Amino acid sequence: MQAALMRLLPRVVVSVSAIFTICSGSDAESICNSVQAAQSRAPADAVALLQTQIHRLRRGTGKDAEPINIVYATDSGGMRPLFNSMMSAALSADDPGRYIFHIIAPQSDLGNLTQMISVFTEELDGRRANDKVRPVVKFHELQELPFSTNQTFQPRLSGKDAAFARLFLEHYLPAEKRAIWLDTDTIIKADLSQLHDLDLRRCAVGAKPYPEIYFPFMYQEFTKSLPPHLWPRTMVRVINSGVLVVDLEKWRRDRLSESFSQLGTEIAENMPVSDQLMLNIMFHNLWKDSDNCFEELDWSWHAFSLGQPSTALSEEQYASAHILHWSGMCKPWDDVQQCPYPDGPGPKYRGLYIDFANETSFFDV
């Protein structure tokens, strides 16, 4: 039964139609029957169930077989950086079969995503031809937010609901224990298992704060708009939300998505919203286990500020970092002349991105 299913399995499953391709003529009756029954109720559930069953067959059920859930969110305008970040992660993996990429995007972008994943799979097959197992890719339809994002702290993110998906991961991964969130403007240079297995102690999130940027200074223009009870009680460093390790079990247990819904609604009534602002308010102030309750990541797991006016990291640190993040206005795939900070790290370190991207398809769909 298992052998038949494995022979028929495409290396990446992205559509409901794949269920029937796999199950047609297969003797894996128990799996296929349950999957097809799920398909009649909810197609998305059927795809998720099939992928979970396949992952168990591939990897076994022991502790060392626990999958690494890597989550991105994007729309049609972000396919190119998404492709490169995913490819960099897959190429850097010690065991790419342990990776499950979760892509949160509007339903209207499913066609573009399917095309992108097809190219991703073909290229990965060529570059890691000796691997027996490939990563799994799951598509999750972007859900409507309980508040408006038409006015955001960063104007370029206005109306970009996908940026806020990181605050509601339990809605997209309802059964998973843990996940790594990655912004799409990242390049991964190391296997992610160590980051995934980070001891978060009593906290729900592992994150990296800015070395020298404090909440009152980054958000000072909103001093009069932000309700006083939302300001952190102490002088705290701002968390960058581009790389997160999330304990989803604790997130669910403490009903954090519900709290973020309420927080976003309150903020949107007074001022522009920001996923990073909301994350900082929650983990520095509002959450019942507050008092800076996030596990601080080592800088090597989140070397950010590559698209900002300045950075506290050295050239040597960026060269040896595990995850590079082009947070800020200067994106490496844009024309260098568009960068508003010509003397900042963006133009200087653009080659770290381009050198990798030039080895891939680096395309737009």
C-alpha positions in Angstrom: 0.0 0.0 0.0 2.6 2.5 1.0 4.9 1.6 -1.9 2.1 2.2 -4.4 1.3 5.6 -3.0 4.9 6.7 -2.9 5.4 5.7 -6.5 2.5 7.8 -7.6 3.2 10.8 -5.4 4.3 14.0 -7.2 7.1 15.7 -5.3 5.1 18.7 -4.5 1.3 18.6 -4.1 -0.4 21.9 -4.7 -3.9 21.2 -5.9 -6.9 19.1 -5.2 -6.7 17.4 -8.6 -3.5 15.8 -7.4 -5.6 13.7 -5.0 -7.2 11.8 -7.9 -3.9 11.5 -9.8 -2.3 9.8 -6.8 -5.3 7.7 -5.8 -6.4 6.5 -9.2 -5.3 2.9 -9.6 -3.5 2.9 -6.2 -3.9 0.1 -3.6 -3.4 2.6 -0.8 -7.1 2.3 0.0 -7.2 3.5 3.6 -5.4 6.7 2.9 -7.1 7.5 -0.4 -10.6 6.8 0.9 -10.1 9.1 3.8 -8.6 11.8 1.6 -11.4 11.6 -1.0 -14.0 11.7 1.7 -12.4 14.9 3.0 -12.3 16.3 -0.5 -16.1 16.1 -0.7 -16.4 18.1 2.4 -13.6 20.7 2.0 -11.0 20.5 -0.8 -8.4 22.4 1.2 -8.7 19.9 4.1 -8.2 17.1 1.7 -5.0 18.5 0.4 -3.7 19.1 3.9 -4.7 15.5 5.0 -3.0 14.0 2.0 0.2 15.9 2.6 0.2 15.0 6.2 -0.2 11.3 5.4 2.5 11.4 2.8 4.9 13.1 5.2 4.3 10.4 7.8 5.1 7.7 5.3 8.2 9.5 4.2 9.6 10.4 7.5 8.2 7.9 10.1 6.6 9.0 13.3 9.5 9.3 15.7 10.7 12.5 17.4 13.4 13.0 14.9 10.8 13.0 12.1 9.0 16.1 13.3 8.4 18.3 10.3 9.8 21.9 10.1 6.9 24.2 9.2 8.1 27.3 7.4 5.5 30.0 6.7 5.5 32.8 4.2 2.7 35.2 3.2 2.6 37.1 -0.1 0.5 38.2 -3.1 1.1 38.3 -6.8 3.7 41.1 -6.5 5.9 39.1 -4.2 6.5 35.9 -6.2 10.1 36.6 -7.1 11.4 37.2 -3.6 9.3 34.3 -2.3 10.9 32.0 -4.9 14.4 33.0 -3.9 13.9 32.7 -0.2 12.3 29.3 -0.5 15.0 28.1 -2.8 17.7 29.3 -0.5 16.1 27.5 2.4 15.7 24.2 0.4 19.3 24.3 -0.8 20.6 25.0 2.7 18.7 22.2 4.3 20.4 19.1 5.6 17.2 17.1 5.1 14.8 19.0 2.8 12.2 16.3 3.1 11.6 17.5 6.7 10.5 21.0 5.4 6.9 21.9 4.8 6.6 25.3 3.2 3.2 27.0 4.0 2.3 29.9 1.6 -0.5 32.2 2.7 -1.9 34.2 -0.2 -5.1 35.4 -1.7 -7.1 32.8 -3.6 -6.8 34.9 -6.7 -3.1 34.3 -6.7 -3.3 30.5 -6.7 -2.6 30.2 -10.4 0.6 32.2 -10.2 1.6 30.3 -7.1 1.1 27.0 -8.8 3.2 28.1 -11.7 5.9 29.3 -9.4 6.0 26.1 -7.4 6.2 24.1 -10.6 9.4 26.0 -11.6 10.7 25.7 -8.0 10.3 22.0 -8.0 11.9 21.5 -11.4 14.9 23.6 -10.4 15.3 22.0 -7.0 15.2 18.6 -8.7 18.1 19.6 -10.9 20.1 21.2 -8.1 19.6 18.4 -5.5 19.2 15.5 -7.8 20.5 13.0 -5.3 17.9 13.8 -2.6 15.2 11.1 -2.2 12.6 13.4 -0.7 11.6 17.0 -1.5 10.0 19.6 0.7 6.2 19.7 0.7 4.4 23.0 -0.2 1.0 23.9 1.1 -1.2 26.8 0.0 -3.4 28.6 2.5 -6.0 31.1 1.4 -5.5 34.5 3.1 -8.3 35.1 5.5 -10.1 38.4 6.0 -8.8 40.5 8.9 -11.1 41.8 11.6 -9.6 45.3 11.1 -8.7 47.5 8.1 -5.1 47.8 6.8 -5.8 50.7 4.4 -3.8 52.9 6.7 -0.5 51.4 7.9 2.6 52.5 9.6 4.5 51.8 6.4 2.6 53.3 3.4 4.0 50.6 1.1 2.1 48.0 3.1 -1.3 49.7 3.0 -3.9 47.2 2.0 -1.4 44.3 2.3 -3.3 42.0 4.6 -0.8 39.2 4.0 1.7 41.0 6.2 -0.5 40.5 9.2 -0.9 36.8 8.7 2.0 36.2 11.1 -0.3 37.3 14.0 -2.9 34.7 13.1 -0.9 31.6 12.3 -3.1 29.3 14.4 -5.9 29.9 11.9 -3.7 28.5 9.1 -1.8 25.8 11.0 -4.5 24.5 13.4 -2.8 21.3 14.4 0.9 22.0 14.1 3.1 22.4 17.2 5.6 24.9 16.0 6.4 27.1 13.0 9.1 29.4 11.6 7.8 32.6 10.1 10.0 34.2 7.3 9.4 37.4 5.5 9.9 36.9 1.8 12.8 39.4 1.6 15.2 36.9 3.2 17.9 34.6 2.1 18.6 31.4 4.1 22.1 30.2 4.4 21.9 27.4 7.0 19.8 24.4 7.9 16.8 25.6 9.9 16.5 22.6 12.3 18.5 24.3 15.1 16.3 27.4 14.8 13.1 25.3 14.8 14.2 23.4 17.9 15.1 26.6 19.9 14.1 26.4 23.6 11.5 29.1 24.0 11.2 28.5 27.7 7.9 29.9 28.9 7.4 32.2 25.8 5.4 31.8 22.7 7.8 33.5 20.3 11.5 33.6 19.5 12.5 36.9 17.9 15.3 39.4 17.5 15.0 43.0 18.7 16.9 45.9 17.2 20.2 46.4 19.0 19.7 50.1 19.7 16.2 51.1 18.7 13.6 51.5 21.5 9.9 51.6 21.3 9.3 55.3 22.2 11.8 56.4 19.5 10.5 54.2 16.6 6.9 55.0 17.3 7.2 58.5 18.7 5.0 60.1 16.0 2.1 58.1 17.4 2.6 59.2 21.0 -0.7 61.1 21.0 -2.6 58.6 19.0 -1.8 55.3 20.7 -4.0 54.8 23.8 -1.8 55.1 27.0 -2.6 51.6 28.2 -1.0 50.2 25.1 2.5 51.8 25.6 5.0 49.4 27.1 5.6 49.9 30.8 9.4 50.1 30.4 12.0 51.2 27.9 12.1 48.2 25.6 13.9 47.4 22.3 11.7 47.0 19.2 11.3 43.4 18.0 11.8 43.0 14.2 8.9 40.7 13.1 10.6 39.3 9.9 11.8 36.1 11.5 9.8 34.4 14.2 9.9 31.0 15.9 6.3 30.4 17.1 5.1 27.9 19.7 1.7 27.4 18.2 0.5 25.2 21.1 1.1 28.1 23.6 -0.3 30.6 21.1 -3.6 28.7 21.0 -3.7 28.0 24.7 -3.3 31.7 25.5 -5.7 32.7 22.7 -3.2 35.2 21.2 -4.9 35.5 17.8 -8.1 36.6 19.6 -6.1 39.2 21.5 -4.4 40.4 18.2 -7.9 40.8 16.7 -9.0 43.0 19.5 -5.7 45.0 19.5 -5.8 45.6 15.8 -9.4 46.8 16.0 -8.5 49.2 18.7 -5.4 50.6 17.0 -7.2 51.0 13.6 -9.7 53.3 15.3 -7.0 55.7 16.5 -4.0 55.4 14.1 -2.4 53.4 11.2 -1.8 49.8 12.0 1.4 47.8 11.8 2.0 44.1 12.3 5.3 44.9 14.0 3.8 47.5 16.2 1.1 45.1 17.3 3.6 42.3 18.0 5.7 44.6 20.2 2.7 45.9 22.1 1.5 42.3 22.8 4.8 40.9 23.9 6.1 43.9 25.7 2.9 44.9 27.5 -0.5 43.3 27.1 0.1 39.6 27.3 -0.5 38.0 30.7 3.1 36.6 30.7 4.5 39.9 29.5 7.7 41.5 30.9 9.6 41.0 27.6 8.4 37.5 27.1 10.0 36.5 23.9 13.1 34.4 23.6 15.8 36.5 21.9 17.3 35.0 18.8 21.0 35.1 18.2 21.9 37.8 15.6 23.1 35.1 13.2 19.5 33.8 12.9 18.2 37.2 11.9 20.6 39.7 10.4 18.2 42.4 9.4 18.3 46.1 8.4 19.9 45.4 5.0 17.3 47.8 3.4 17.5 50.5 6.0 19.5 53.7 6.4 22.0 52.1 8.8 22.9 48.8 10.5 24.7 47.8 13.7 26.2 44.7 12.1 29.5 44.4 10.5 30.4 43.1 7.1 31.9 40.0 8.7 28.6 39.4 10.6 26.5 39.6 7.5 28.9 37.2 5.7 28.5 34.6 8.4 24.8 35.1 9.2 22.4 32.2 8.8 19.4 34.4 7.7 19.8 37.7 5.9 16.8 40.0 5.9 16.5 43.1 3.6 14.0 44.9 6.0 13.4 48.5 5.0 12.9 50.4 1.8 15.9 49.2 -0.3 15.0 45.9 -1.7 17.8 44.1 -3.6 15.7 43.1 -6.6 14.8 46.8 -7.3 17.0 49.1 -9.3 19.8 50.4 -7.0 18.9 53.9 -8.1 15.5 53.5 -6.3 17.1 53.2 -2.9 16.6 56.3 -0.8 19.6 55.5 1.2 22.6 55.4 -1.2 25.1 55.4 1.6 23.1 52.8 3.7 23.7 49.0 3.8 21.2 48.3 1.0 23.4 49.1 -2.0 26.6 47.9 -0.2 25.2 44.4 0.6 23.0 44.0 -2.5 25.5 41.6 -3.9 24.8 39.1 -1.1 21.3 38.7 -2.6 22.1 39.0 -6.3 24.9 36.5 -6.1 22.4 33.9 -4.9 19.6 35.0 -7.1 21.7 34.9 -10.3 22.1 31.1 -9.7 18.3 30.6 -9.7 15.5 31.2 -12.2 14.9 34.6 -10.4 11.8 35.3 -12.4 8.4 37.0 -12.2 5.1 35.4 -12.9 
